[in-house]
Amino acid sequence: MLELNKQTRENLHFFFLEVHEQLSLVELYFRHPDARVVQRLTGRAGYSDNLRSRIQQGLMRQLMARKKNRSSDVGLKAIEELVFDVSGLCSLGCEAIQECHKHVLPDQLSARKLCAKLVKSLRRTIADIEPALSEYDCHKAITIGKAARSLTKRLKPITEKILTDSSSGDSKSISGLLFSTYALGLMLKQLEKVSEAILTATLGQKMNIGRYRALARVADQYKTETDNLQINTVAETRSGSTIAGLRLVTDRYESSQYMAIFKEGDRHKLKEEVDGVESWHGIFPGLAPKVLSYNKKGDRASLLIEHLPGHTFENLVLSDDTKLLNNGLKSLLKTLKKVWNATHLNEPASAYYCQQLETRLPVIFGVHPQFQTSYQSVCGIRVLSFEDLLTQAKARESGFCAPFSVYIHGDFNLDNILFDPAENHINFIDLHRSCYQDYVQDISVFMVSVYRLQIIDHDRRKQAMDVVLRFIGAMRHYAKSRDDTFFEYRLAFALARSFASSTRFILDRRLSERMYFRARYLLERCLAVERGKESRFKLPFGDLFFE
């Protein structure tokens, strides 16, 4: 547990007493508006500022004096943020009554009393901050956060009361009280942050309510304390989600394996992932991780899912262990065949690859403006712009669809495929785009995700491209066994889409241009095929994937 020095603890105690006194004045003003109350509060503003400054200086000295300890450092910084946020409550309270005093008329008495009751409840909640902090009490921290959210719900009736009771029709009076309620709303948001700061200080790691609940569930499942669990950010997705791993860390033991994976981000995207995982459990059990919990709040949500053992395929391709890579590839090919055979539906599927790419062009051109050109002429031969080329390719592609549907991953990148060598087993993760569709989409995404690996070493890059050739060889065999006549023609459109759309994630100019020109080449090849001979089309995979 984090221990503060005696001077800092004393300053904290006096700080919270001063905050209590200042918010008492805010409450008093709303009950009995008086200029003297405003003056008293304004005159005390410097007291809390001075105490805050002393606390921050004490925390900084303690931070500089102690040996490097990540948990303690995080805790000290959390207390500093907490003090800053609580100090902000006083500032907002002062602003609220100053604005109220300028404009509010006597006929707004009932609305002011509602504000006074809210401030009183707010003071009582703030009184729990010091004991929660000194006792390292996560339960009290959660209670403070709940109280803040509960009090926030009381703001709407107050606003409605202000508007209803405005018999005088004085706009300044109305705006004065509305500003006061707005300031109270900001104070309650600050209080939610304080709740999370207490959790962070207590556990010694960056924490919010969603993360703490995830910790508590894992702790309960593994019969341990939340103090013994550590949550580490693993990645942040392009869509804004945070991915973190939970593992066991005690004084005697530190696990190298995560016990569960925690995600937080946009509610709709995480709900899609939950639905995708559950759909895989129903359609082909054993490939997807288990969902341990899912919680939502407003437009945000958190997800706790099972951590699966093994290596991502990206790690396999980049490793020096060729035996491990070979075993992983064999297992993947077997798994795909099983999934596709088990989920096969005699319903045609159209992925509309050119249309998918068309919707992403603004982002691609935003990252690589050099790709957006008008038509050009080379030795008298007209060269279409990429947009015009894509428009023609879209019209040509529309006549060809997969003769059947299978359940696909939907985002079949190397880092979404796991191989567990101990069990010789494949797992899929990040399943929010799974659906019944043309299997060629997964094939193209896999192949391009290998190509875009930024491998400089010649031998290692050759090994990666060999994976592509072995993979496409197996895919050709599967397509033939299913009488998929236009497999390779559709794959050309799909690869063009994957090559071009992937450039929006790549800033390396040389690599992005190689991928862009491959996309152009594939679209031009598709358009050059004589109508009626699309089934004979063959892709030069060696030229596409070797340099």
DANORUR-V760577 format. One record per residue. N is the residue number from 0. OMEGA is omega as a letter, one per 40 degrees, with the letter a starting at -180 (NA if undefined). BURIAL is # if it has 16 or more other C-alpha atoms within 10 Angstrom, else .. Layout:
BEGIN
n = <N	N>
omega = <OMEGA	OMEGA>
burial = <BURIAL	BURIAL>
END
This chain:
BEGIN
n = <0	1	2	3	4	5	6	7	8	9	10	11	12	13	14	15	16	17	18	19	20	21	22	23	24	25	26	27	28	29	30	31	32	33	34	35	36	37	38	39	40	41	42	43	44	45	46	47	48	49	50	51	52	53	54	55	56	57	58	59	60	61	62	63	64	65	66	67	68	69	70	71	72	73	74	75	76	77	78	79	80	81	82	83	84	85	86	87	88	89	90	91	92	93	94	95	96	97	98	99	100	101	102	103	104	105	106	107	108	109	110	111	112	113	114	115	116	117	118	119	120	121	122	123	124	125	126	127	128	129	130	131	132	133	134	135	136	137	138	139	140	141	142	143	144	145	146	147	148	149	150	151	152	153	154	155	156	157	158	159	160	161	162	163	164	165	166	167	168	169	170	171	172	173	174	175	176	177	178	179	180	181	182	183	184	185	186	187	188	189	190	191	192	193	194	195	196	197	198	199	200	201	202	203	204	205	206	207	208	209	210	211	212	213	214	215	216	217	218	219	220	221	222	223	224	225	226	227	228	229	230	231	232	233	234	235	236	237	238	239	240	241	242	243	244	245	246	247	248	249	250	251	252	253	254	255	256	257	258	259	260	261	262	263	264	265	266	267	268	269	270	271	272	273	274	275	276	277	278	279	280	281	282	283	284	285	286	287	288	289	290	291	292	293	294	295	296	297	298	299	300	301	302	303	304	305	306	307	308	309	310	311	312	313	314	315	316	317	318	319	320	321	322	323	324	325	326	327	328	329	330	331	332	333	334	335	336	337	338	339	340	341	342	343	344	345	346	347	348	349	350	351	352	353	354	355	356	357	358	359	360	361	362	363	364	365	366	367	368	369	370	371	372	373	374	375	376	377	378	379	380	381	382	383	384	385	386	387	388	389	390	391	392	393	394	395	396	397	398	399	400	401	402	403	404	405	406	407	408	409	410	411	412	413	414	415	416	417	418	419	420	421	422	423	424	425	426	427	428	429	430	431	432	433	434	435	436	437	438	439	440	441	442	443	444	445	446	447	448	449	450	451	452	453	454	455	456	457	458	459	460	461	462	463	464	465	466	467	468	469	470	471	472	473	474	475	476	477	478	479	480	481	482	483	484	485	486	487	488	489	490	491	492	493	494	495	496	497	498	499	500	501	502	503	504	505	506	507	508	509	510	511	512	513	514	515	516	517	518	519	520	521	522	523	524	525	526	527	528	529	530	531	532	533	534	535	536	537	538	539	540	541	542	543	544	545	546>
omega = <i	i	i	i	a	a	a	i	i	i	i	a	i	i	a	i	i	i	i	a	a	i	i	i	i	i	a	a	a	i	a	a	a	a	a	i	i	i	i	a	i	a	a	a	a	a	a	i	i	i	i	a	i	i	a	i	i	i	i	i	i	i	a	a	a	i	a	i	a	a	a	i	i	a	i	i	i	i	i	i	i	a	i	a	i	i	i	i	i	a	i	i	i	i	a	a	i	i	i	a	a	a	a	a	a	a	i	a	a	i	i	i	i	i	i	i	i	i	i	i	i	i	a	i	i	i	i	a	a	i	i	a	a	a	a	a	a	a	i	i	i	i	i	i	i	a	i	a	i	i	i	i	a	a	a	i	i	i	i	i	i	a	a	a	a	a	a	a	a	a	i	i	i	a	i	i	i	i	i	i	i	i	i	i	i	i	a	i	i	a	i	i	i	i	a	i	i	i	i	i	a	a	i	i	a	a	i	a	a	i	a	i	i	i	a	i	i	i	i	a	a	i	i	a	i	i	a	a	i	i	a	i	a	a	i	a	i	a	i	i	i	i	a	i	i	i	a	i	i	i	a	a	i	a	i	a	i	i	i	i	a	i	i	a	a	a	a	a	i	i	i	i	i	i	i	i	a	i	i	i	a	a	a	a	i	a	a	i	i	i	a	i	i	a	a	i	a	a	i	i	i	a	i	a	i	i	a	i	i	a	i	i	i	i	i	a	a	a	i	a	a	i	i	i	a	i	i	a	i	a	i	a	i	a	i	i	i	a	a	i	a	a	a	i	i	i	i	a	i	a	i	a	a	i	i	a	a	a	a	a	i	i	i	a	i	i	a	a	a	i	a	a	i	a	a	i	i	a	i	i	a	i	a	i	a	i	i	i	a	i	i	a	i	i	a	a	a	a	a	i	i	a	a	i	i	i	a	i	i	i	a	i	a	a	i	i	a	i	i	a	a	a	a	a	i	i	i	i	i	a	a	a	a	i	i	a	i	a	i	i	i	a	a	a	i	a	a	i	i	a	a	i	a	a	a	a	a	a	a	i	i	i	i	a	i	i	i	a	i	i	a	i	i	a	i	i	i	a	i	a	a	a	i	a	a	a	a	i	i	a	i	i	a	i	i	i	a	i	a	a	i	a	a	i	a	i	i	a	a	a	a	i	i	a	i	a	i	i	i	a	a	i	i	i	i	a	a	a	i	a	a	a	a	a	a	a	i	i	i	a	i	i	a	a	i	a	NA>
burial = <.	#	.	.	.	.	.	#	#	.	#	#	.	#	#	#	.	#	#	#	#	#	#	#	#	#	#	#	#	#	#	.	#	.	.	.	#	#	.	.	#	.	.	.	#	.	.	#	#	.	#	#	.	#	#	#	.	#	#	.	.	#	#	.	.	.	.	.	.	.	#	#	#	#	#	#	#	#	#	#	#	#	#	#	#	#	#	#	#	#	#	#	#	#	#	#	#	#	#	#	#	.	.	#	#	.	.	#	#	#	#	#	#	#	#	#	.	#	#	#	.	#	#	.	#	#	#	.	#	#	.	#	#	.	.	#	#	#	.	#	#	#	.	#	#	#	#	#	.	.	#	#	.	.	#	.	.	#	#	.	#	#	#	.	.	#	.	.	.	.	.	.	#	#	#	#	#	#	#	#	#	.	#	#	#	#	#	#	#	#	#	#	#	#	#	#	#	#	#	#	#	#	#	#	#	#	#	#	#	#	#	#	#	#	#	#	#	#	#	.	.	.	.	.	.	#	#	#	#	#	#	#	.	.	.	.	.	.	.	.	#	#	#	#	#	#	#	#	.	.	.	.	.	.	.	.	.	#	#	#	#	#	#	#	#	#	#	.	#	#	#	#	#	#	#	#	#	#	#	#	.	.	.	.	.	.	#	#	#	#	#	#	#	#	#	#	.	.	.	#	#	#	#	#	#	#	#	#	#	#	#	#	#	#	.	#	#	#	.	.	.	.	.	#	#	.	#	#	#	.	#	#	#	.	#	.	.	.	#	#	.	.	.	.	#	.	.	.	#	#	#	#	#	#	#	.	#	#	.	.	#	.	.	#	.	.	.	#	.	.	#	.	.	.	.	.	.	.	.	.	.	.	.	#	#	#	#	.	#	#	.	.	#	#	.	#	#	.	.	#	#	#	#	#	#	#	#	#	#	#	#	#	#	#	#	#	#	#	#	#	#	.	.	.	#	#	#	#	#	#	#	#	#	#	#	#	#	#	#	#	#	#	#	#	#	#	#	#	#	#	#	#	.	.	.	.	.	.	.	.	#	.	#	#	#	.	#	#	#	.	#	#	.	.	#	.	.	.	#	.	.	.	.	#	#	#	#	#	#	#	#	#	#	#	#	#	#	#	#	#	#	#	#	#	.	#	.	.	.	.	.	#	#	.	#	#	#	#	#	#	.	#	#	#	#	#	#	.	.	.	.	.	.	#	.	.	#	.	.	.	.	.	.	#	#	.	.>
END
